[in-house]
């Protein structure tokens, strides 16, 4: 039975092809499964089929996701030394991409306080009211409401996506404003709700913008702090035992016993 390191269901769960996370996730799945299988092999068992499958899967992923050309090169003879060189390159590439993805997530997200989230939730309710009151088709309203659900989900996370919040806000403003301007008449109550929309948008921008600016400032201050000393000042071990009478020289006697 051929070795398989990743199932069809796991392949379906991978992010879109242009997302580095797809390569990271696939490499991790294949690596973990390879190690799980090899843990059951004996010292004299032929495990070449297992690590050959890892190479095939990771080379295919590197080509599909246009990750790293160095992983595409296949040595004429794939022996163990060649495999470990390939494995090291694959794991290193995965780690570097993971670090870059994490940095990008931090740059494009913000950590909101509970007070900031509460204020944004109130503004979210105002956006929903504007959508409900606007002279839009039910199909368009349904699409905007789904976007607003995504906005709400972001407020539940430890770090909220600035892009998702701001894009949703912009779409609601554009759709509601455009429909209102083009409408022959709008109910008086609807006019009141929709009339608050510019102030609502402005408040959302100020809350998220201030939160991100303060976060960046805190990060800059942390980077500016002096690094802690790498080691304490040296100690003269010949002086450590002073006061122990006939045992004063015990630290020097132990020099040959201490491995540093």
C-alpha positions in Angstrom: 0.0 0.0 0.0 1.5 3.4 -1.0 2.6 5.8 1.7 0.4 8.9 2.1 1.4 11.9 4.3 -1.6 14.1 3.7 -5.2 13.2 3.1 -7.6 14.7 0.5 -9.6 16.3 3.4 -6.4 18.0 4.7 -5.6 19.2 1.3 -9.1 20.8 1.1 -8.4 22.6 4.4 -5.3 24.4 3.1 -5.5 28.1 2.5 -5.7 29.6 -1.0 -2.7 28.9 -3.3 -1.4 32.5 -3.0 -1.3 32.3 0.8 2.2 31.3 2.2 0.2 29.6 5.0 -0.7 26.9 2.5 2.9 25.8 2.2 3.5 26.1 5.9 0.5 24.0 6.8 1.2 21.3 4.2 4.8 21.0 5.2 3.9 20.7 8.8 1.2 18.0 8.1 3.6 16.0 6.0 6.4 16.3 8.5 4.3 15.3 11.4 2.9 12.3 9.6 6.3 11.2 8.3 7.7 11.3 11.8 4.7 9.4 13.2 5.2 6.7 10.6 9.0 6.5 11.0 8.5 6.1 14.8 7.1 2.7 14.1 10.0 1.6 11.9 12.9 -0.6 13.2 16.5 0.2 12.7 16.8 -2.2 9.7 13.5 -1.4 8.1 13.5 0.3 4.6 12.1 3.7 5.3 13.1 5.3 1.9 9.5 5.2 0.6 8.4 7.4 3.5 11.0 10.2 3.2 10.7 10.0 -0.6 7.0 10.8 -0.3 7.9 13.8 1.9 10.2 15.1 -0.8 7.6 14.6 -3.6 4.9 16.4 -1.6 7.0 19.3 -0.5 8.5 19.8 -4.0 5.0 19.8 -5.4 3.9 22.4 -2.8 6.9 24.6 -3.5 6.1 24.6 -7.2 2.3 25.1 -6.8 2.8 28.0 -4.3 5.9 29.4 -6.0 7.7 29.4 -2.7 11.4 28.5 -3.1 13.2 27.4 -6.3 15.9 25.7 -4.3 13.4 23.1 -3.1 12.6 22.2 -6.7 16.0 20.8 -7.5 16.1 17.0 -7.3 19.5 15.4 -6.9 20.4 12.6 -9.3 20.7 10.2 -6.4 18.4 10.8 -3.5 20.3 9.2 -0.7 20.0 9.9 3.0 22.5 12.8 3.0 20.5 14.4 0.1 17.3 13.9 1.9 18.4 15.5 5.2 19.7 18.5 3.2 16.4 18.8 1.5 14.5 18.3 4.8 16.6 21.0 6.4 15.8 23.4 3.6 12.1 22.6 3.7 11.8 23.1 7.5 13.9 26.3 7.3 11.7 27.7 4.5 8.6 26.8 6.4 9.9 28.5 9.6 10.9 31.7 7.7 7.5 31.9 6.0 5.8 31.4 9.3 7.8 34.2 10.8 7.0 36.5 7.9 3.3 35.6 8.1 3.2 36.3 11.8 4.9 39.7 11.3 2.3 40.5 8.6 -0.5 39.5 10.9 0.8 41.7 13.6 1.2 44.7 11.3 -2.3 44.3 9.9 -4.1 43.7 13.2 -4.6 45.5 16.4 -5.1 44.4 20.0 -8.2 46.3 21.3 -9.0 46.9 24.9 -12.4 45.8 26.3 -13.5 49.5 26.4 -12.5 50.0 22.8 -14.4 46.9 21.7 -17.5 48.1 23.6 -17.3 51.4 21.8 -16.9 49.7 18.4 -19.8 47.4 19.2 -22.0 50.4 19.6 -20.8 51.8 16.2 -21.4 48.4 14.7 -25.1 48.6 15.9 -25.3 52.0 14.1 -24.0 50.5 10.9 -26.6 47.7 11.1 -29.3 50.3 11.6 -28.2 52.2 8.6 -28.2 49.1 6.4 -31.7 48.2 7.6 -33.0 51.7 6.9 -31.3 52.2 3.5 -33.4 51.8 0.3 -31.4 48.8 -0.8 -32.5 45.4 -2.2 -32.7 42.5 0.2 -29.9 40.8 -1.6 -27.5 43.7 -1.1 -28.6 44.0 2.5 -27.9 40.4 3.1 -24.4 40.8 1.7 -23.7 43.8 3.9 -25.1 42.0 7.0 -22.7 39.1 6.4 -19.9 41.6 6.2 -21.0 43.1 9.5 -21.0 39.7 11.1 -17.4 39.4 10.1 -16.8 42.8 11.8 -18.4 41.4 14.9 -16.2 38.3 14.8 -13.1 40.4 14.7 -14.1 42.1 17.9 -14.1 38.7 19.7 -10.5 38.0 18.7 -7.4 38.7 20.7 -6.1 40.7 17.7 -8.6 42.2 15.3 -8.0 42.6 11.6 -7.9 46.3 10.7 -8.4 45.5 7.0 -11.6 43.6 7.6 -13.1 46.2 9.9 -12.2 49.2 7.6 -13.2 47.4 4.3 -16.6 46.5 5.8 -17.1 50.1 7.1 -16.2 51.5 3.7 -18.5 49.1 1.8 -21.5 50.0 4.1 -20.9 53.7 3.7 -20.6 53.5 -0.1 -23.7 51.3 -0.5 -25.9 53.2 1.9 -24.8 56.6 0.8 -25.1 55.7 -2.9 -28.6 54.3 -2.5 -29.8 57.2 -0.4 -28.6 59.8 -2.9 -30.2 57.9 -5.8 -33.5 57.4 -4.0 -36.5 59.7 -4.8 -37.5 59.7 -1.2 -36.4 58.2 2.1 -38.5 57.9 5.2 -37.9 60.6 7.8 -36.8 58.0 10.4 -34.4 56.4 7.9 -32.9 59.8 7.1 -32.1 60.3 10.8 -30.4 56.9 11.1 -28.5 57.3 7.8 -27.6 60.9 8.6 -25.5 59.6 11.5 -23.4 57.4 9.3 -20.5 59.8 8.6 -20.1 60.4 12.3 -20.2 56.6 12.9 -17.5 56.0 10.3 -15.3 58.8 11.7 -15.6 57.3 15.2 -14.6 53.8 14.0 -11.6 55.3 12.2 -10.5 57.2 15.3 -10.9 54.3 17.7 -9.0 51.8 15.6 -6.4 54.4 14.4 -5.6 55.5 17.9 -5.4 51.9 19.2 -2.9 51.0 16.5 -0.9 54.2 17.0 -0.6 53.5 20.7 0.4 49.9 20.0 3.1 50.9 17.6 4.4 53.4 20.1 4.6 50.8 22.9 6.5 48.5 20.6 9.0 51.2 19.7 9.5 52.0 23.4 10.1 48.3 24.2 12.7 48.1 21.4 14.5 51.2 22.8 15.0 49.6 26.2 18.6 48.6 26.9 19.2 44.8 26.6 19.9 43.0 29.9 23.5 42.0 30.6 24.4 38.6 29.0 26.3 37.5 32.1 27.1 38.7 35.6 30.6 40.0 36.3 33.2 37.3 36.8 33.8 36.0 40.3 37.3 35.0 41.6 36.6 31.5 42.8 39.8 31.4 44.8 38.2 33.9 47.2 34.9 32.2 47.6 36.0 29.9 50.5 37.7 32.6 52.6 36.8 32.1 56.3 36.5 28.3 56.1 39.9 27.7 57.9 41.6 24.6 56.7 39.1 24.3 53.8 40.0 27.7 52.3 41.4 26.2 49.2 38.4 23.9 48.5 37.2 25.9 45.5 40.6 25.6 43.8 40.6 21.9 44.4 37.3 21.5 42.7 38.4 23.3 39.5 39.2 20.0 37.8 35.7 18.6 38.8 33.6 21.5 37.5 32.9 21.2 33.7 33.0 24.9 33.0 
